[in-house]
Amino acid sequence: MKLDKIRVGVVGLGMVSYSHIKGYQSHANAEIAAVCDLDAGKARMVAEKFGIPKHYTSYGEMLGDRDINTVDIATPTFLHAPMALAAAKAGKNILCEKPFSLTLKEAREVCEEAEKRGIRLMVGESYVFMTSIMKARQLIDAGEIGKPQQMRQRFGAWVERAGVMDDRQINDQAWRTDSAKAGGGDFPWMFDHCVHFFSTAEYLMNDSRVKAVYSVMSDNSWLSGQQVHKEEWDKMQLYAVSVDRDIPLMTWTYEDPACQGVWMRAEHLNGKYDPMTGFSVSVVGEKGMIEVLGEGGGGLQWQGKRAHLVLHRRGRETLAFNFDEGGDDIWESEVSYYSRAHINQIHEFVDSLAAGSPLRYSGRDGERAVRTTIAAICSAKEGVPVAVADATDERMLG
């Protein structure tokens, strides 16, 4: 069904919500009809700041608003599936932040309800909507590196811009340390972020699915004896980092047996150092390679100059690309994740609703990313490779 005007209610007014609001307010076919948050003062402040006509403290009341045909869910993870299910039952189209759900059972229930009612359901997998990552996919589709066969993901420190994270915002993120709210059993950080890494792994490998994952554990107990600056400790709490153990390395195979991938994490929060910051990816093909920056990324160079994407080609000129998008709202980064990736994602969502066309990242895609992440966590717990098809809620939580 096509919609002439997408009238949105945004629930959950934490850090990511501002990026979502920017996305809707910069699209001619969308308007934000209301915002909702348990904190009445915050709901009122955001409504006034962005000129939004209504604000709620009750999600149920907002769902009853007939002016709203679409709901944007930007709450903590444990609320994603219950809120998405309620929105589907209320007949609202849905954009739900990642991770889609705490469990596969929840994800299936929401997808089935949306499909039964003809509700459009998109999961906010913003990594595959970064301008730099989308350009990499465009070059791969154009055959610039031949058949992609190997992926190397590199994760260094995210560096916050000065003055962005105040004490209240750090406290607002405290749920991330509670696996009952963030998911993942003993590994809430991994559950929150691996959906990004695996979605990117499939997107840049011509959509070949990850088949099995092997996660390598590291004993981080030695860190407990180190002097940790208060600012670094706050970040550990903010990002739910365990000081006793870590998953610094994951490898995976694809359904295409020619392809494989690796993810490596080295930053101060797990006692390691990498001069490159944020997330970056190298995709190796039969006749070339792409290096590209992702969230919080910095430090990629070609011939002594900063670059955001470098295309190496056998026997041909190497090309470097830069994407001037005004910087990042949160990170000291050379590419924009907050807010450009979210704006790109929301524009795609609105365009799809307006045209009645297929969604680029659906609820079923979000369910798939959760299952692959569960396989990674099960592998860390068990010390063996785990097939994605064999990943279950019970195996992760047992």
Secondary structure, 3 states (H helix, E strand, C coil): CCCCCEEEEEECCCCCHHHHHHHHHCCCCEEEEEEECCCHHHHHHHHHHHCCCEEECCHHHHHCCCCCCEEEECCCHHHHHHHHHHHHHCCCEEEEECCCCCCHHHHHHHHHHHHHHCCCEEEECHHHHCHHHHHHHHHHHCCCCCCEEEEEEEECCCCECCCCCCHHHHHHCHHHHCHHHHCCCCCHHHHHHHHHHHHHHHHCCCCCCEEEEEEEEEECHHHHHCCCCHHHHHHHHHCCCCCCEEEEEEEEEECCCCCEEEEEECCHHHCCCCCCECEEEEEEECCEEEEEECCCCECCEECCEECCEEEEECCCCCEEECCCCCCCCCECCCCCCCCHHHHHHHHHHHHHHHHCCCCCCEHHHHHHHHHHHHHHHHHHHHCCCEEHHHCCHHHHHC
